[in-house]
Amino acid sequence: MSAADDPRLARETFGHGDRLILLHGFTQNRQCWGPFAEDLAIDHELVLVDAPGHGESHSILADLDLSAVLSGEAGGSGTYIGYSMGGRTALHLAVARPDLVEALVLIGATGGLDSEEERTQRRQSDEQLATRIETIGVDAFIDEWLAQPLFASLPEGVASRKQRATNTADGLARSLRMCGTGTQRPLWEELTALSMPVLVLAGEQDPKFIELGRRLASCIGSNATFDVVPASGHSTQLENPTATAALIRQWRRQNHTN
């Protein structure tokens, strides 16, 4: 199935209040938000979306630009919260359809790799990973994926391993090939066009994305806020969901976001 055959991404909605649309990271799906989503649902309507290649959207083919469009169709107008790959998707959506993105939260995200050499190397690396998934299957790949230093601070009990394992090898491999960081056009020079409130978060144990987060906020301008989530690494929403949700609520109050 391609997006042209059925462009609808799988989603679920729950909670009451102002709308938050949550876009997950690679190897996850809409079931992987855990206590973070439960916390936010106390006073918000949440729209949880399965990205192309993931969850019940596993058969949908889409590059990052189309993933952004489809995510906007699934989520509608509201505040978009994107983690890692979902952050890159949300950033593309904010650039392409600012009318849908009333406010934006980016967790562990980047505006892209700067040089073509870096992007080429990353595409080659992602192709090797995609082949690896197809060779060893989802369960074994999830084990290897979560064993990376990037997730060293992610406790086993909140890693959503069972939920991740419901993804398909074909879907994850396609996602890497079509939506990996190496395929992303650099957005840095386009970020000054964003006028909505933006919150950029990174975990205090994630120095690479602290640097990238500061750069994102600086490139966006005075409407962007950067903050560090304590006691967490790359997956702040899983490692310290209470603090992550609290920072988002505080920022929303300060910016009077709806």
ABEGO torsion letter per residue (X at the ends): XBAAABABBBBBBBEBEBBBBBBBBBGBBAAAAEAAAAAAAAABBBBBBBBBGBEAAAABBBBAAAAAAAAAAAAEBEBBBBBEAAAAAAAAAAAABAAABABBBBBGBBAEBABAAAAAAAAAAAAAAAAAAAAAEAAAAAAAAAABAAAAABBAAAAGAAAAAABBAAAAAAAAAAABAAABBBAAAAAAABABBBBBBBBAABAAAAAAAAAAAAAAEAABBBBBBBGBBABAAAABAAAAAAAAAAAAAAAGBX
